[in-house]
Amino acid sequence: MAEKQKEMSFLSHLEELRWHLVRSAATIFIIGIVLFVFQKEVYESFLLAHRKPDFITYQLFCDFFTFIGFNSSFCDVAFTDNLISLKPTQQLMNSIWSSLILGIILSFPYILWEIWRFIAPGLTKNEIKKSRGFIFVASFLFFCGIAFSFYVIAPISIHFLYNYQITDLIENSFTMDSHIGLVTNMLLGVSILFELPVLVFFLTKIGLVTPDFLKKYRKHALVLVLIIAAIITPPDIASQIIVAIPILFLYEISIKVSKIVIKKQQKNE
């Protein structure tokens, strides 16, 4: 009888998880459909925004370098050639895929809320009270990563890659898939890395990470961050350093977060 109750309990949890996943997927799908309907505006104002010479980052960099007395290529940004679509279905498939990726990004707070709703019944009232800010903090960090990637990493990377040329005998001619893939990969990659303090919080909670551990392996973390930055950014040192700096800053914040968790655990004991 006890085994049957356990089995029923396990199956009911699976059923509950299934509905959380269904609602999350439905939200992503609905937002994706809306984005697909307005795909022209999404592409011109967001995914292809970095191809516009008057993009705000180019203007700010131009003003900055001019102010300190340096000539900068950011003052002469120009994208003369249009992106290429090589297959009859390429634009359609790219717009569908991009709509789904952006749907995931915009649905992130709701997905977190569904995760929290699934976990909450197993928490105490005190734990539920303390975890109420989880969705806000995690969402805030995620969208900070999106903004940093969109306004800093993506324009610098695109400007570098579009202007990089080994010889005049080679002509740059990029496909829409390569450009959109570069932008979306950076958006997701950097935003996920910005979740480091949240990850450290939970790892400290379950005893897998301590402040001393994070301090001890700070140098190793630096190397790892540089490797990750090299993966999600183009192969130029400037972009990698620009990505690495905020992540290292978040690493230091994560150490403080871990300290706070340990202190609270010791106080409760």
C-alpha positions in Angstrom: 0.0 0.0 0.0 2.8 2.4 0.9 4.7 1.6 -2.3 1.5 2.3 -4.3 1.1 5.7 -2.6 4.7 6.5 -3.3 4.2 5.5 -7.0 1.0 7.7 -7.2 2.9 10.6 -5.5 5.7 10.2 -8.0 3.3 10.0 -11.0 1.4 13.1 -9.7 4.6 15.0 -9.5 5.4 14.0 -13.1 2.0 15.1 -14.2 2.4 18.4 -12.4 5.8 18.9 -14.0 4.3 18.1 -17.4 1.8 20.9 -17.1 4.4 23.4 -16.0 6.4 22.5 -19.1 3.3 22.7 -21.3 2.4 26.2 -20.0 6.0 27.3 -20.5 6.2 26.0 -24.0 2.8 27.5 -24.8 4.0 30.9 -23.6 7.1 30.7 -25.7 5.0 29.5 -28.7 2.5 32.4 -28.3 5.1 35.1 -28.0 7.0 33.5 -30.9 3.8 33.7 -33.1 3.4 37.4 -32.2 7.1 38.1 -33.1 6.7 36.2 -36.3 3.7 38.3 -37.3 5.8 41.4 -36.7 8.9 39.9 -38.1 9.8 42.9 -40.3 9.8 45.2 -37.4 11.7 42.6 -35.2 14.4 42.2 -37.8 14.9 45.9 -38.8 14.7 47.2 -35.2 16.5 44.5 -33.3 18.2 41.6 -35.1 19.6 43.8 -37.9 19.9 47.0 -35.9 23.7 46.7 -35.7 23.9 47.1 -39.5 22.7 50.6 -39.2 25.5 53.3 -39.2 23.5 55.4 -36.7 23.2 52.7 -34.1 23.7 54.3 -30.7 26.8 52.3 -29.7 28.7 53.4 -32.9 27.8 57.0 -32.2 28.9 56.8 -28.5 32.2 55.2 -29.4 32.8 57.8 -32.1 32.1 60.6 -29.7 34.3 59.1 -27.1 37.3 58.5 -29.3 36.9 62.0 -30.9 36.8 63.5 -27.4 40.1 61.9 -26.4 41.7 62.9 -29.8 41.7 59.6 -31.7 40.4 58.8 -35.1 38.0 55.9 -35.0 36.5 53.7 -37.6 33.3 53.9 -35.5 32.8 57.3 -37.0 32.7 55.9 -40.5 30.5 52.8 -40.1 29.0 51.6 -43.4 27.4 48.4 -44.4 27.0 48.7 -48.2 26.0 45.1 -49.1 22.8 43.4 -48.1 22.8 40.0 -46.4 22.4 37.0 -48.7 19.7 34.3 -48.6 21.0 31.2 -50.4 18.0 28.9 -50.2 14.3 29.5 -51.1 13.3 28.5 -47.6 16.1 30.2 -45.7 14.3 33.4 -44.8 11.2 31.6 -43.7 13.1 29.1 -41.5 15.3 31.8 -40.1 12.3 33.9 -39.1 10.6 31.0 -37.4 13.8 30.0 -35.5 14.6 33.5 -34.5 11.0 34.1 -33.3 11.3 31.0 -31.1 14.6 32.1 -29.6 13.4 35.6 -28.9 10.2 34.0 -27.5 12.4 32.1 -25.0 14.2 35.3 -24.1 11.0 37.3 -23.5 9.4 34.3 -21.7 12.3 33.9 -19.3 10.6 35.5 -16.2 7.5 33.4 -16.7 9.5 30.2 -17.1 11.3 31.0 -13.9 7.9 31.5 -12.2 6.7 28.1 -13.4 9.9 26.5 -12.1 9.3 28.3 -8.7 5.7 27.1 -8.6 6.8 23.5 -9.1 9.5 23.7 -6.4 7.5 25.9 -3.9 5.3 23.1 -2.5 8.4 21.3 -1.2 9.6 24.4 0.6 8.9 25.7 4.1 7.0 28.9 4.7 10.2 30.6 5.7 12.0 29.4 2.5 9.1 30.5 0.3 9.3 34.0 1.9 13.0 34.2 1.4 12.9 33.0 -2.2 10.3 35.5 -3.4 13.0 37.8 -4.8 14.5 34.9 -6.8 12.4 35.5 -10.0 13.1 39.3 -10.0 16.9 38.9 -9.4 17.4 36.1 -11.9 15.3 38.0 -14.5 17.1 41.3 -13.8 20.5 39.6 -14.3 19.3 37.8 -17.5 18.1 41.0 -19.1 21.2 42.9 -18.0 23.1 40.3 -20.0 20.8 40.8 -23.0 21.3 44.6 -22.8 25.0 44.3 -22.4 25.3 41.9 -25.3 23.0 43.9 -27.6 24.5 47.3 -26.9 28.1 46.4 -26.3 29.3 43.0 -27.5 27.2 42.6 -30.7 28.0 46.0 -32.3 31.7 45.7 -31.5 31.9 42.2 -32.8 29.9 42.9 -36.0 31.9 46.0 -36.7 35.1 44.0 -36.3 34.1 41.0 -38.3 32.5 43.0 -41.2 35.6 45.0 -41.6 38.1 42.2 -41.1 39.7 41.3 -44.4 42.9 39.3 -45.1 43.4 40.6 -48.7 41.5 42.5 -51.3 41.3 39.3 -53.3 38.8 38.0 -50.8 35.3 39.6 -50.7 33.1 39.5 -47.7 29.6 38.4 -48.5 27.6 37.2 -45.5 24.4 35.2 -45.3 21.5 36.2 -43.2 21.8 32.9 -41.2 25.4 33.7 -40.2 24.5 37.2 -39.0 21.3 36.3 -37.2 23.0 33.3 -35.6 25.9 35.5 -34.4 23.5 37.9 -32.7 21.2 35.4 -31.1 24.1 33.2 -29.9 25.7 36.2 -28.2 22.4 37.3 -26.6 21.8 33.9 -25.1 25.4 33.1 -24.2 26.1 36.3 -22.4 22.7 36.5 -20.6 23.2 32.9 -19.3 26.7 33.8 -18.0 25.1 36.8 -16.1 23.2 34.2 -14.0 26.4 33.2 -12.2 25.4 34.8 -8.8 22.1 32.9 -8.9 23.9 29.6 -9.7 26.4 30.1 -6.9 23.6 30.9 -4.5 22.0 27.5 -5.1 25.3 25.6 -5.2 26.2 27.2 -1.8 22.8 26.3 -0.4 23.3 22.6 -1.2 26.9 22.6 0.0 28.7 22.2 -3.3 30.4 25.6 -3.2 31.9 27.7 -0.4 33.4 31.3 -0.4 36.9 29.7 0.3 36.5 27.4 -2.7 35.6 30.4 -5.0 38.5 32.4 -3.7 41.0 29.5 -4.0 40.0 28.9 -7.7 39.7 32.5 -8.7 42.7 32.3 -11.1 41.2 29.1 -12.6 37.9 30.9 -13.0 39.7 33.7 -14.8 41.0 31.3 -17.4 37.6 29.6 -17.7 35.9 32.9 -18.2 38.4 33.9 -20.9 37.8 30.6 -22.7 34.0 31.0 -22.5 34.4 34.6 -23.7 36.4 33.3 -26.7 33.7 30.8 -27.5 30.7 33.2 -27.5 32.5 36.2 -29.1 34.5 36.7 -32.3 38.2 36.0 -32.2 39.4 39.5 -31.3 40.9 40.3 -27.9 38.9 43.5 -27.4 35.5 41.7 -27.5 36.8 38.9 -25.2 38.1 41.3 -22.6 34.8 43.4 -22.7 32.9 40.2 -22.1 35.3 38.9 -19.4 35.3 42.1 -17.3 31.6 42.1 -16.2 31.7 38.3 -15.7 34.7 38.6 -13.4 32.8 41.3 -11.6 29.8 39.0 -11.2 32.2 36.3 -9.9 33.3 38.6 -7.1 29.6 39.3 -6.4 29.1 35.5 -6.3 31.8 35.2 -3.6 29.9 37.7 -1.5 26.6 36.0 -2.1 28.2 32.7 -1.1 29.5 34.3 2.2 26.0 35.6 3.0 24.4 32.2 2.5 27.1 30.5 4.7 26.6 33.1 7.4 22.8 32.6 7.4 23.2 28.8 7.6 25.7 29.1 10.5 23.3 31.6 12.3 20.3 29.2 11.9 22.4 26.3 13.2 
